[in-house]
Amino acid sequence: MRVHIRPPLPSDAPAYSAAVLRSADHIGPWNPVDPNGLHELLRRQGPTLRSYFILDNEDGGIVGKVNVANIVRARFRNGALGYDSYVPYAGTGRMTEGMRLVVDRCFRDCPDGLGLHRLEINVQPDNVRSIALAKRLGFRHEGFSPRMLFINDAWRDHERFALTAEEWPGLEAAEPPVR
Ligand SMILES: CC(C)(COP(=O)(O)OP(=O)(O)OC[C@H]1O[C@@H](n2cnc3c(N)ncnc32)[C@H](O)[C@@H]1OP(=O)(O)O)[C@@H](O)C(=O)NCCC(=O)NCCS
């Protein structure tokens, strides 16, 4: 394992800003991110949003960020993953390693994990790298959602991928919903 994960901290703001700026060319077309947006992201953390940084084990640099968004409990226990990898780690496989840790954390029971049962990834059809990442993690293609998200001044179609806890290696099926 070349990476580990943890929630972002206020003290990460300068390194996060630099990572996003360095990576603007490859993030911008798919998922424009405010380089100064970490404090706002931290403010929004709560029952419906949990974020993680993927960090390099050797130099501590920020490999990527994963948002577990739109978390719904009760009978759904579902979250939607959004993510970016950052230069110079993008394309080295570290993002995939870190995403495995995040997915595992999502499916683990509370309090160590988020206790979710289903995760989804929504990707624009031309976003080849993101679709490759979703498939590497074992996400199934579920369907096509026209005009799903407003990105770069237009409603963009998305391919929908999903995975449930039963499909995640090494994890027993999640308990049934409790409320
Ligand atoms: C989507 C995104 C997060 C994918 O991240 P990534 O940097 O490609 O992920 P990784 O670091 O795991 O790199 C994987 C690539 O490195 C290659 N690689 C190199 N060394 C590797 C290694 N030791 N182990 C595994 N893969 C390795 C893989 O083959 C793969 O390349 P491929 O996709 O051409 O097959 C990234 O492209 C990104 O931030 N895109 C912009 C934002 C975005 O689209 N977000 C998602 C919106 S849905």
The ligand as an ORCA input file, in Angstrom:
! r2SCAN-3c Opt
* xyz 0 1
  C     -10.763     10.191    -12.682
  C      -9.424     10.290    -11.973
  C      -9.644     10.515    -10.486
  C      -8.703      8.968    -12.195
  O      -7.493      9.030    -11.456
  P      -6.123      8.409    -11.979
  O      -5.069      9.408    -11.657
  O      -6.271      7.961    -13.388
  O      -6.013      7.141    -11.048
  P      -4.737      6.319    -10.654
  O      -3.724      7.174     -9.934
  O      -5.243      5.139     -9.921
  O      -4.073      5.921    -12.003
  C      -4.628      4.912    -12.797
  C      -3.854      4.863    -14.097
  O      -2.482      4.698    -13.810
  C      -2.004      3.501    -14.429
  N      -1.026      2.966    -13.481
  C       0.282      3.273    -13.522
  N       0.944      2.624    -12.556
  C       0.015      1.903    -11.857
  C       0.095      1.045    -10.738
  N       1.254      0.784    -10.111
  N      -1.047      0.482    -10.277
  C      -2.214      0.712    -10.885
  N      -2.336      1.540    -11.972
  C      -1.236      2.125    -12.457
  C      -3.241      2.659    -14.660
  O      -3.055      1.773    -15.724
  C      -4.269      3.703    -14.971
  O      -4.167      4.135    -16.281
  P      -5.396      3.907    -17.300
  O      -6.625      4.539    -16.676
  O      -4.930      4.600    -18.530
  O      -5.522      2.429    -17.410
  C      -8.551     11.429    -12.542
  O      -8.350     11.213    -13.910
  C      -9.160     12.802    -12.330
  O      -8.966     13.432    -11.289
  N      -9.912     13.303    -13.349
  C     -10.484     14.636    -13.287
  C     -11.630     14.736    -12.312
  C     -12.680     13.688    -12.577
  O     -12.931     13.305    -13.702
  N     -13.300     13.210    -11.491
  C     -14.331     12.180    -11.577
  C     -15.634     12.717    -11.993
  S     -16.821     11.400    -12.171
*
